[in-house]
Amino acid sequence: MKKISAVITICNEDEPYIENCIKSVQWADEIIVINMASNEKIGEICKKHTNKIFVHKLVPVVEQVRNFAINKANGDWILILDPDERISHELARSLREIVNEDNFDAIRIPRKNYIFGNWIKTMGWWPSPQFRFFKKGSVVWQQEVHSVPKIKGKILELDVQNENNAIVHINYENIYQFIEKLNRYTTLEAERIKEAGRPFRWYKLIYQPSKEF
């Protein structure tokens, strides 16, 4: 049988989530942890579940370490997770079936985003499909935040009508997390726009927020 590697990248802020994330992929043939944390407790939690832990310097966004993480995996198929994400039993069975049937190279999986304890189904938060399961060698990640990876091969879109066939994402649990991530991502986006040479336009201060609303 073809083997599945679950790959998780962590930093200091992920301590409350990491154990539940790892437990949700215990069915995988291999669990890889990329540790960007200086928190010793996180390291001890990971060691309880896997001995395949690799240290990486802290980077601003997880996309910048994705390719490094994938290269550490030995499985034929790679499952990418963030520490605040979970895999349901039903989704795990579906992924195993996909591997056994071997008809596709990359799978786009819907994701259930929970904000302040509520599953958000509107405003583009659902189904929020993600390329997180693929044959090794079929995906190369871009370096920008929230970038879509380059895919080589045949793609399967999982049915969004079955909500149990989705990654569970504990997105924000409190206002502090929301503001902290907002500040980090807006700074990165501003730097990207500046590097691209795009000029500032005053009217966008009104137009763009109104458009989003």
HUJOVEN-V894565 format. One record per residue. N is the residue number from 1. PHI is phi in whole degrees, 0 to 359 (999 if undefined). PSI is psi in whole degrees, 0 to 359 (999 if undefined). NEAR is the number of other ideal C-beta (glycine too) atoms within 8 Angstrom. Layout:
n:N phi:PHI psi:PSI near:NEAR
n:N phi:PHI psi:PSI near:NEAR
This chain:
n:1 phi:999 psi:145 near:4
n:2 phi:289 psi:145 near:9
n:3 phi:260 psi:151 near:10
n:4 phi:245 psi:130 near:15
n:5 phi:253 psi:127 near:16
n:6 phi:264 psi:127 near:11
n:7 phi:241 psi:125 near:14
n:8 phi:232 psi:132 near:15
n:9 phi:248 psi:129 near:14
n:10 phi:232 psi:155 near:13
n:11 phi:223 psi:185 near:8
n:12 phi:301 psi:322 near:8
n:13 phi:289 psi:354 near:4
n:14 phi:267 psi:3 near:12
n:15 phi:306 psi:317 near:11
n:16 phi:293 psi:343 near:4
n:17 phi:253 psi:333 near:10
n:18 phi:299 psi:319 near:14
n:19 phi:295 psi:316 near:9
n:20 phi:295 psi:325 near:8
n:21 phi:297 psi:311 near:15
n:22 phi:297 psi:319 near:15
n:23 phi:298 psi:329 near:8
n:24 phi:286 psi:349 near:10
n:25 phi:240 psi:23 near:14
n:26 phi:298 psi:339 near:8
n:27 phi:287 psi:343 near:5
n:28 phi:292 psi:158 near:11
n:29 phi:284 psi:339 near:6
n:30 phi:207 psi:138 near:13
n:31 phi:242 psi:120 near:13
n:32 phi:252 psi:130 near:14
n:33 phi:243 psi:127 near:13
n:34 phi:258 psi:113 near:14
n:35 phi:259 psi:111 near:12
n:36 phi:254 psi:12 near:12
n:37 phi:266 psi:151 near:11
n:38 phi:260 psi:357 near:4
n:39 phi:284 psi:116 near:8
n:40 phi:294 psi:329 near:6
n:41 phi:297 psi:321 near:7
n:42 phi:299 psi:316 near:14
n:43 phi:301 psi:319 near:11
n:44 phi:293 psi:321 near:8
n:45 phi:299 psi:314 near:12
n:46 phi:295 psi:321 near:14
n:47 phi:296 psi:337 near:9
n:48 phi:292 psi:338 near:6
n:49 phi:243 psi:340 near:10
n:50 phi:202 psi:152 near:11
n:51 phi:254 psi:8 near:4
n:52 phi:257 psi:79 near:9
n:53 phi:240 psi:127 near:10
n:54 phi:237 psi:134 near:10
n:55 phi:271 psi:138 near:5
n:56 phi:222 psi:147 near:12
n:57 phi:297 psi:153 near:4
n:58 phi:290 psi:131 near:5
n:59 phi:239 psi:159 near:9
n:60 phi:297 psi:322 near:6
n:61 phi:224 psi:150 near:8
n:62 phi:293 psi:333 near:8
n:63 phi:303 psi:333 near:12
n:64 phi:285 psi:352 near:8
n:65 phi:241 psi:0 near:12
n:66 phi:302 psi:311 near:12
n:67 phi:294 psi:322 near:8
n:68 phi:301 psi:315 near:9
n:69 phi:296 psi:316 near:15
n:70 phi:299 psi:321 near:13
n:71 phi:293 psi:340 near:6
n:72 phi:278 psi:348 near:10
n:73 phi:273 psi:145 near:12
n:74 phi:256 psi:351 near:5
n:75 phi:288 psi:161 near:13
n:76 phi:287 psi:329 near:8
n:77 phi:239 psi:146 near:14
n:78 phi:241 psi:131 near:14
n:79 phi:248 psi:119 near:14
n:80 phi:261 psi:128 near:9
n:81 phi:226 psi:148 near:14
n:82 phi:268 psi:157 near:9
n:83 phi:298 psi:335 near:11
n:84 phi:268 psi:20 near:9
n:85 phi:243 psi:157 near:12
n:86 phi:223 psi:152 near:9
n:87 phi:249 psi:125 near:12
n:88 phi:285 psi:163 near:11
n:89 phi:298 psi:321 near:5
n:90 phi:293 psi:317 near:9
n:91 phi:296 psi:320 near:13
n:92 phi:302 psi:316 near:11
n:93 phi:297 psi:319 near:8
n:94 phi:297 psi:319 near:10
n:95 phi:293 psi:321 near:14
n:96 phi:298 psi:318 near:10
n:97 phi:297 psi:319 near:8
n:98 phi:298 psi:317 near:12
n:99 phi:297 psi:315 near:12
n:100 phi:294 psi:323 near:8
n:101 phi:285 psi:328 near:6
n:102 phi:55 psi:50 near:6
n:103 phi:254 psi:353 near:6
n:104 phi:223 psi:166 near:10
n:105 phi:248 psi:333 near:10
n:106 phi:213 psi:143 near:15
n:107 phi:240 psi:129 near:13
n:108 phi:261 psi:118 near:11
n:109 phi:252 psi:131 near:14
n:110 phi:296 psi:156 near:15
n:111 phi:227 psi:130 near:14
n:112 phi:268 psi:111 near:11
n:113 phi:268 psi:124 near:11
n:114 phi:255 psi:124 near:12
n:115 phi:238 psi:122 near:10
n:116 phi:53 psi:39 near:7
n:117 phi:86 psi:0 near:5
n:118 phi:245 psi:136 near:6
n:119 phi:286 psi:118 near:7
n:120 phi:267 psi:117 near:11
n:121 phi:253 psi:359 near:5
n:122 phi:238 psi:183 near:6
n:123 phi:57 psi:31 near:4
n:124 phi:82 psi:2 near:5
n:125 phi:281 psi:342 near:9
n:126 phi:224 psi:135 near:13
n:127 phi:273 psi:353 near:7
n:128 phi:45 psi:55 near:10
n:129 phi:295 psi:145 near:11
n:130 phi:228 psi:140 near:9
n:131 phi:277 psi:98 near:13
n:132 phi:233 psi:357 near:10
n:133 phi:224 psi:124 near:12
n:134 phi:197 psi:160 near:13
n:135 phi:290 psi:141 near:10
n:136 phi:298 psi:131 near:11
n:137 phi:99 psi:352 near:5
n:138 phi:262 psi:355 near:10
n:139 phi:225 psi:135 near:13
n:140 phi:233 psi:129 near:6
n:141 phi:271 psi:142 near:11
n:142 phi:280 psi:165 near:9
n:143 phi:269 psi:344 near:6
n:144 phi:281 psi:153 near:8
n:145 phi:298 psi:137 near:9
n:146 phi:59 psi:25 near:4
n:147 phi:284 psi:154 near:9
n:148 phi:269 psi:129 near:4
n:149 phi:290 psi:159 near:10
n:150 phi:280 psi:128 near:7
n:151 phi:247 psi:136 near:11
n:152 phi:238 psi:118 near:7
n:153 phi:121 psi:195 near:9
n:154 phi:270 psi:132 near:7
n:155 phi:252 psi:138 near:10
n:156 phi:248 psi:132 near:10
n:157 phi:260 psi:116 near:6
n:158 phi:292 psi:145 near:13
n:159 phi:295 psi:122 near:6
n:160 phi:281 psi:351 near:10
n:161 phi:289 psi:337 near:4
n:162 phi:261 psi:97 near:9
n:163 phi:294 psi:341 near:8
n:164 phi:282 psi:345 near:7
n:165 phi:269 psi:47 near:12
n:166 phi:224 psi:151 near:15
n:167 phi:288 psi:136 near:14
n:168 phi:266 psi:124 near:11
n:169 phi:241 psi:114 near:12
n:170 phi:276 psi:85 near:9
n:171 phi:289 psi:298 near:8
n:172 phi:226 psi:133 near:8
n:173 phi:253 psi:345 near:6
n:174 phi:205 psi:169 near:7
n:175 phi:297 psi:324 near:5
n:176 phi:303 psi:311 near:6
n:177 phi:299 psi:318 near:9
n:178 phi:299 psi:310 near:10
n:179 phi:293 psi:318 near:8
n:180 phi:300 psi:314 near:8
n:181 phi:290 psi:323 near:9
n:182 phi:301 psi:314 near:8
n:183 phi:298 psi:318 near:8
n:184 phi:294 psi:314 near:9
n:185 phi:289 psi:323 near:9
n:186 phi:292 psi:325 near:8
n:187 phi:296 psi:315 near:8
n:188 phi:297 psi:319 near:11
n:189 phi:294 psi:320 near:9
n:190 phi:297 psi:320 near:8
n:191 phi:295 psi:320 near:8
n:192 phi:295 psi:317 near:9
n:193 phi:296 psi:319 near:8
n:194 phi:296 psi:316 near:8
n:195 phi:296 psi:328 near:6
n:196 phi:283 psi:351 near:6
n:197 phi:78 psi:21 near:5
n:198 phi:280 psi:126 near:5
n:199 phi:285 psi:153 near:4
n:200 phi:284 psi:139 near:4
n:201 phi:233 psi:122 near:5
n:202 phi:300 psi:321 near:5
n:203 phi:298 psi:338 near:6
n:204 phi:290 psi:340 near:8
n:205 phi:298 psi:332 near:7
n:206 phi:259 psi:314 near:7
n:207 phi:296 psi:312 near:8
n:208 phi:292 psi:314 near:8
n:209 phi:298 psi:323 near:8
n:210 phi:295 psi:320 near:7
n:211 phi:298 psi:316 near:6
n:212 phi:296 psi:317 near:5
n:213 phi:298 psi:999 near:4
